[in-house]
Amino acid sequence: MKLFVIGATGRTGEEIVQQALARGYHVTAFVRSPEAVTMRHERLGVLEGNVTDEEQLSGAMRNHDAVVSALGPRRVFKPSSLLHDSALATIRAMQRSGVRRLVVLSAAAHFPGIPNRIVSFILRNHMRDSLAMEKVVQDSGLDWTIARPPRLTQEQYATYRSREGAAPRRGFSISRKAVAAFMLDAIEQEKYFQKIAGIAK
Ligand SMILES: NC(=O)c1ccc[n+]([C@@H]2O[C@H](COP(=O)([O-])OP(=O)(O)OC[C@H]3O[C@@H](n4cnc5c(N)ncnc54)[C@H](OP(=O)(O)O)[C@@H]3O)[C@@H](O)[C@H]2O)c1
């Protein structure tokens, strides 16, 4: 498996890279600041680029089997179209370079329910971008999976519960390790192809 990772320098992204290497994958981390990647591994390649640039992405992702994005804005309260713009460029790049498998990180706050509506209101700029990202992914025609976790933690477990189209019951948080494990499992299994998955502890 040759995996292309966007957001590899983030807290979830680093887990994805580590676990993918542990599974024996070849990993390409596509990052804006290569110096931020401190990990060294013979199967890890680091490429510098702009995550919203279709041209750069398509050249870089040729010959990969799957793309995973754990991108997130560093300032969640500011208006941004980073997630949407990156997803659109990534999808077009995948279509050009013949890569079909895409797993992206979204948020459980998009599920119905009053607590989710409150979170969505507080984080409205980020949530608007994240929903726009989901829409372009769903319209892509690729073998996509959208992972919607609740609050992310730095706990050490890597197990999770998952549910198609809904949040697992009483799932209020999940570790970034477990999110990474789900996203890699989603690449390997066809269970969540073209599906939104709610995941939680
Ligand atoms: N925090 C939560 O409780 C929570 C809950 C549910 C869902 N989520 C979702 O999970 C996602 C990831 O969370 P996280 O905590 O793992 O993220 P994080 O640690 O903040 O990492 C964000 C990643 O995105 C990259 N990035 C940000 N802006 C960029 C830009 N303009 N160009 C290129 N790369 C950029 C960062 O790169 P640099 O290192 O170069 O900055 C980093 O790799 C978020 O999108 C969030 O919506 C979070």
The ligand as a MOL file (V3000), in Angstrom:
LIG
                    3D

  0  0  0     0  0            999 V3000
M  V30 BEGIN CTAB
M  V30 COUNTS 48 52 0 0 0
M  V30 BEGIN ATOM
M  V30 1 N -10.1600 18.9520 17.9030 0
M  V30 2 C -11.2620 18.2290 18.0290 0
M  V30 3 O -11.7480 17.9440 19.1320 0
M  V30 4 C -11.9560 17.7460 16.7650 0
M  V30 5 C -13.1730 17.0870 16.8600 0
M  V30 6 C -13.7620 16.5760 15.6880 0
M  V30 7 C -13.1380 16.7570 14.4710 0
M  V30 8 N -11.9520 17.4130 14.4230 0 CHG=1
M  V30 9 C -11.3080 17.5870 13.1200 0
M  V30 10 O -10.0670 16.9190 13.0750 0
M  V30 11 C -9.2040 17.6170 12.1860 0
M  V30 12 C -7.7520 17.4440 12.5890 0
M  V30 13 O -7.5880 17.7340 13.9530 0
M  V30 14 P -6.1220 17.7150 14.6100 0
M  V30 15 O -6.3020 18.1430 16.0050 0
M  V30 16 O -5.4170 16.4530 14.2810 0 CHG=-1
M  V30 17 O -5.4410 18.8980 13.7500 0
M  V30 18 P -4.1020 19.7080 14.0320 0
M  V30 19 O -3.2320 19.0250 15.0150 0
M  V30 20 O -4.4900 21.1380 14.2880 0
M  V30 21 O -3.3740 19.6120 12.5830 0
M  V30 22 C -3.8440 20.3230 11.4890 0
M  V30 23 C -3.0560 19.9060 10.2570 0
M  V30 24 O -3.5320 20.6710 9.1340 0
M  V30 25 C -2.4030 21.3500 8.5480 0
M  V30 26 N -2.7580 22.6620 8.0320 0
M  V30 27 C -3.4670 23.6350 8.6510 0
M  V30 28 N -3.5660 24.7100 7.8420 0
M  V30 29 C -2.8830 24.4010 6.7020 0
M  V30 30 C -2.6250 25.1080 5.4750 0
M  V30 31 N -3.0940 26.3350 5.2510 0
M  V30 32 N -1.8870 24.4750 4.5240 0
M  V30 33 C -1.4220 23.2210 4.7420 0
M  V30 34 N -1.6190 22.5090 5.8610 0
M  V30 35 C -2.3560 23.0960 6.8260 0
M  V30 36 C -1.3990 21.5020 9.6630 0
M  V30 37 O -0.1390 21.7300 9.0780 0
M  V30 38 P 0.9970 22.6130 9.8610 0
M  V30 39 O 1.6210 21.6550 10.8510 0
M  V30 40 O 1.9010 23.0210 8.7590 0
M  V30 41 O 0.2720 23.7420 10.5400 0
M  V30 42 C -1.5520 20.1580 10.3560 0
M  V30 43 O -0.8610 19.1570 9.6280 0
M  V30 44 C -9.7220 19.0500 12.1390 0
M  V30 45 O -10.0790 19.3640 10.8220 0
M  V30 46 C -10.9790 19.0460 12.9350 0
M  V30 47 O -12.0810 19.5630 12.2570 0
M  V30 48 C -11.3550 17.9170 15.5320 0
M  V30 END ATOM
M  V30 BEGIN BOND
M  V30 1 1 1 2
M  V30 2 2 2 3
M  V30 3 1 2 4
M  V30 4 1 4 5
M  V30 5 2 4 48
M  V30 6 2 5 6
M  V30 7 1 6 7
M  V30 8 2 7 8
M  V30 9 1 8 9
M  V30 10 1 8 48
M  V30 11 1 9 10
M  V30 12 1 9 46
M  V30 13 1 10 11
M  V30 14 1 11 12
M  V30 15 1 11 44
M  V30 16 1 12 13
M  V30 17 1 13 14
M  V30 18 2 14 15
M  V30 19 1 14 16
M  V30 20 1 14 17
M  V30 21 1 17 18
M  V30 22 2 18 19
M  V30 23 1 18 20
M  V30 24 1 18 21
M  V30 25 1 21 22
M  V30 26 1 22 23
M  V30 27 1 23 24
M  V30 28 1 23 42
M  V30 29 1 24 25
M  V30 30 1 25 26
M  V30 31 1 25 36
M  V30 32 1 26 27
M  V30 33 1 26 35
M  V30 34 2 27 28
M  V30 35 1 28 29
M  V30 36 1 29 30
M  V30 37 2 29 35
M  V30 38 1 30 31
M  V30 39 2 30 32
M  V30 40 1 32 33
M  V30 41 2 33 34
M  V30 42 1 34 35
M  V30 43 1 36 37
M  V30 44 1 36 42
M  V30 45 1 37 38
M  V30 46 2 38 39
M  V30 47 1 38 40
M  V30 48 1 38 41
M  V30 49 1 42 43
M  V30 50 1 44 45
M  V30 51 1 44 46
M  V30 52 1 46 47
M  V30 END BOND
M  V30 END CTAB
M  END
